[in-house]
Amino acid sequence: MGQKLNAADQKYLNIVLTPIRVCAAYKPKFGQGLGDGLTVEQFQHLYRGDTFYAGFGLDNPMMYAAHKAAGGMTSVYRQIGMGAERLFREVLKDNLGLSATDVTWSYQVAAPGAKTRTLSLDGRIPVDRIADVGKRAKVRGWIDAAAAKVGMDGSKLSGAVFEVRQGYKSKDSKRQNADIANGSKAYEIDHLPCAAIMSGQIDTDVVIRYRANRWCIITGGGDRNDPLVNTYAFMEQVVGYDLAGFLERNREVIFGEVDTVLRALLSPSD
């Protein structure tokens, strides 16, 4: 990279890159249980013993590569999302003077005849836990404005909780229903529910449904100077950390790590 990383950048890079590195070792399972996945040789043995697949020559190593790439790409997105969640919480903690407990939120649900489940969102800002008066005022002002935008009275809210995603391109109704239920619980504890999308990619219908259920939505797209619209504007102007600058400063390192993972996933070897 040509320059020494500062301590914060190094910490944040580790948070983002550690989950992604796991993807390089991804192996497709081909429906063979919960193990670590099959090697090329195991895949070929499986397919050559299958009259139908063998009849089509699907034991070809390139078919293995196609499966590995398809499953691996899903894994890359998932792991990038996991890193984004962890980074988001850490940035809140570091820049707003909050504890690890402050920036997490969960609750328990128990359906009749079922085990009690613990559900959680990816980040939390409790306003009264921010010691710095100036930072507290910025967060307070943002919550009031964001709440007003979805038709709520921000003065009655004591904080915000966040669902963090790298992107939201699917229309998974089960996921949407779960988020909306989480949002209802957030309002029960007087917190504004907010979806913080790191990329600019989110389905328009999803945005409409969430806002109809009084969720704040910020994404990596839209007006880069509006913290009620743009995730990076929110992070810089409200939280006090230039997340876009972090990505730009460290793009060479991040690009290199992702390139290594993609090359491993696109190779027909294991």
For each residue, the residues with C-beta under 8 A, 3 or more apart:
1: 5 250 252 253
2:
3:
4:
5: 1 9 10 13 250
6: 9 10
7: 10 11
8: 11 12 94
9: 5 6 12 13 246 249 250
10: 5 6 7 13 14
11: 7 8 14 15 90
12: 8 9 15 16 87 90 91 246
13: 5 9 10 16 17 250 253 254
14: 10 11 17 18
15: 11 12 18 83 86 87 90
16: 12 13 19 20 80 83 84 86 87 254
17: 13 14 20 21 83 253 254 257
18: 14 15 21 22 83
19: 16 22 79 80 82 83 86
20: 16 17 23 76 79 80 83 257 258 261
21: 17 18 24 257 261
22: 18 19 25 26 75 79
23: 20 26 72 75 76 79 261 264 265
24: 21 260 261 264 265
25: 22 264
26: 22 23 37 68 71 72 75 265
27: 36 37 38 39 68 270
28: 37 38 43 64 67 68 70 71
29: 32 33 34 35 37 38
30: 38 43 46 67
31:
32: 29 35 38 46
33: 29
34: 29
35: 29 32
36: 27
37: 26 27 28 29
38: 27 28 29 30 32 42 43 46
39: 27 42 43 270
40: 43 44 61 64 268 269 270
41: 44 45
42: 38 39 45 46
43: 28 30 38 39 40 46 47 59 64 67
44: 40 41 47 48 59 61 64
45: 41 42 48 49
46: 30 32 38 42 43 49 50
47: 43 44 50 53 54 58 59 63
48: 44 45 54 59
49: 45 46 54
50: 46 47 53 54
51: 54 55
52: 55 56
53: 47 50 56 58 59
54: 47 48 49 50 51 57 58 59
55: 51 52
56: 52 53
57: 54 60
58: 47 53 54 63
59: 43 44 47 48 53 54 63
60: 57 63 64
61: 40 44 64 65 268 269
62: 65 66 268
63: 47 58 59 60 66 67
64: 28 40 43 44 60 61 67 68 268 270
65: 61 62 68 69 266 267 268
66: 62 63 69 70
67: 28 30 43 63 64 70 71
68: 26 27 28 64 65 71 72 265 266 267 268 270
69: 65 66 72 73 265 266
70: 28 66 67 73 74
71: 26 28 67 68 74 75
72: 23 26 68 69 75 76 261 265
73: 69 70 76 77 265
74: 70 71 77 78
75: 22 23 26 71 72 78 79
76: 20 23 72 73 79 80 258 261 262 265
77: 73 74 80 81 166 167
78: 74 75 81 82
79: 19 20 22 23 75 76 82 83
80: 16 19 20 76 77 83 84 166
81: 77 78 84 85 164 165 166 167
82: 19 78 79 85 86
83: 15 16 17 18 19 20 79 80 86 87
84: 16 80 81 87 88 164 165 166 198
85: 81 82 88 89 122 123 164
86: 15 16 19 82 83 89 90
87: 12 15 16 83 84 90 91 243
88: 84 85 91 92 122 123 162 164 196
89: 85 86 92 93 100 103 104 122 123
90: 11 12 15 86 87 93 94
91: 12 87 88 94 95 235 239 241 243
92: 88 89 95 96 98 103 123 124 125 239
93: 89 90 96 98 99 100 102 103
94: 8 90 91 241
95: 91 92 135 239 240 241
96: 92 93 125 130 132 135 139 239 240
97: 130 131 132 135
98: 92 93 102 103 125 126 129 130
99: 93 102 103 129
100: 89 93 103 104
101: 104
102: 93 98 99 124 125 126 129
103: 89 92 93 98 99 100 123 124 125
104: 89 100 101 120 123 124
105: 120 121 123 124 161 186 191
106: 118 119 120 121
107: 118 119 120 185
108: 116 117 118 119
109: 116 117 119
110: 114 115 116 117
111: 114
112:
113:
114: 110 111 117
115: 110
116: 108 109 110
117: 108 109 110 114
118: 106 107 108
119: 106 107 108 109 178 181 182 185
120: 104 105 106 107
121: 105 106 124 161 162 163 182 186 193
122: 85 88 89 162 163 164 196
123: 85 88 89 92 103 104 105 161 162 164 196
124: 92 102 103 104 105 121 159 160 161 162 191
125: 92 96 98 102 103 130 139 159 160 161 162
126: 98 102 129 130 158 159 191
127: 130 136 139 140 143 158 159
128: 136 158 159
129: 98 99 102 126
130: 96 97 98 125 126 127 135 136 139
131: 97 136
132: 96 97 135 136
133: 136 137
134: 137 138
135: 95 96 97 130 132 138 139 240
136: 127 128 130 131 132 133 139 140
137: 133 134 140 141
138: 134 135 141 142 237 238 240
139: 96 125 127 130 135 136 142 143 160 238 239
140: 127 136 137 143 144
141: 137 138 144 145
142: 138 139 145 146 227 228 234 238
143: 127 139 140 146 147 154 157 159 160 192
144: 140 141 147 148 154 155
145: 141 142 148 149 154 228
146: 142 143 149 150 154 160 192 194 216 228
147: 143 144 150 152 153 154 157 192 216
148: 144 145 151 152 153 154
149: 145 146 216 228
150: 146 147 211 214 215 216
151: 148 214
152: 147 148 156 157 187 192 214
153: 147 148 156 157
154: 143 144 145 146 147 148 157 192
155: 144
156: 152 153 190
157: 143 147 152 153 154 160 190 191 192
158: 126 127 128 189 190 191
159: 124 125 126 127 128 143 190 191 192
160: 124 125 139 143 146 157 191 192 193 194 216
161: 105 121 123 124 125 182 186 191 192 193 194
162: 88 121 122 123 124 125 193 194 195 196
163: 121 122 179 182 193 194 195 196
164: 81 84 85 88 122 123 196 198
165: 81 84 168 195 196 197 198 202
166: 77 80 81 84 197 198 199
167: 77 81 197 198 199 201 202
168: 165 195 197 201 202 203 206
169: 201 202 203
170: 175 203
171: 176 203 205 206
172: 175 176
173: 176 177
174: 177 178
175: 170 172 178 179
176: 171 172 173 179 180 206 209 210
177: 173 174 180 181
178: 119 174 175 181 182
179: 163 175 176 182 183 193 195 210 215
180: 176 177 183 184 209 210 213 215
181: 119 177 178 184 185
182: 119 121 161 163 178 179 185 186 193
183: 179 180 186 187 193 210 213 214 215
184: 180 181 187 188 213
185: 107 119 181 182 188 189
186: 105 121 161 182 183 189 191 192 193
187: 152 183 184 190 191 192 193 214
188: 184 185
189: 158 185 186
190: 156 157 158 159 187
191: 105 124 126 157 158 159 160 161 186 187
192: 143 146 147 152 154 157 159 160 161 186 187 216
193: 121 160 161 162 163 179 182 183 186 187 214 215 216
194: 146 160 161 162 163 215 216 217 218
195: 162 163 165 168 179 210 215 216 217 218
196: 88 122 123 162 163 164 165 218 231 234
197: 165 166 167 168 200 201 202 217 218 219 220 231
198: 84 164 165 166 167 220 231
199: 166 167 202 219 220 221
200: 197 219 220 221 222
201: 167 168 169 197 220 221
202: 165 167 168 169 197 199 206 207 217 219
203: 168 169 170 171 206 207
204: 207 208
205: 171 208 209
206: 168 171 176 202 203 209 210
207: 202 203 204 210 211 217
208: 204 205 211 212
209: 176 180 205 206 212 213
210: 176 179 180 183 195 206 207 213 215 217
211: 150 207 208 214 215 217
212: 208 209
213: 180 183 184 209 210
214: 150 151 152 183 187 193 211
215: 150 179 180 183 193 194 195 210 211
216: 146 147 149 150 160 192 193 194 195 228
217: 194 195 197 202 207 210 211
218: 194 195 196 197 227 228 229 230 231 233 234
219: 197 199 200 202 222 229 230 231
220: 197 198 199 200 201 230 231 232
221: 199 200 201 230
222: 200 219 226 229 230
223: 226 229 230 233
224: 230 232 233
225: 230 233
226: 222 223 229 230 233
227: 142 218 230 233 234 236 237 238
228: 142 145 146 149 216 218 234
229: 218 219 222 223 226 233
230: 218 219 220 221 222 223 224 225 226 227 233 234
231: 196 197 198 218 219 220 234 235 243
232: 220 224 235 236 242 243 244
233: 218 223 224 225 226 227 229 230 236 237
234: 142 196 218 227 228 230 231 237 238 239
235: 91 231 232 238 239 241 242 243 244
236: 227 232 233 239 240 241 242 243 244 245
237: 138 227 233 234
238: 138 139 142 227 234 235
239: 91 92 95 96 139 234 235 236
240: 95 96 135 138 236
241: 91 94 95 235 236 246
242: 232 235 236 245 246
243: 87 91 231 232 235 236 246 247
244: 232 235 236 247 248
245: 236 242 248 249
246: 9 12 241 242 243 249 250
247: 243 244 250 251 254
248: 244 245 251
249: 9 245 246
250: 1 5 9 13 246 247 253 254
251: 247 248 254 255
252: 1 255 256
253: 1 13 17 250 256 257
254: 13 16 17 247 250 251 257 258
255: 251 252 258 259
256: 252 253 259 260
257: 17 20 21 253 254 260 261
258: 20 76 254 255 261 262
259: 255 256 262 263
260: 24 256 257 263 264
261: 20 21 23 24 72 76 257 258 264 265
262: 76 258 259 265 266
263: 259 260 266 267
264: 23 24 25 260 261 267
265: 23 24 26 68 69 72 73 76 261 262
266: 65 68 69 262 263
267: 65 68 263 264
268: 40 61 62 64 65 68
269: 40 61
270: 27 39 40 64 68
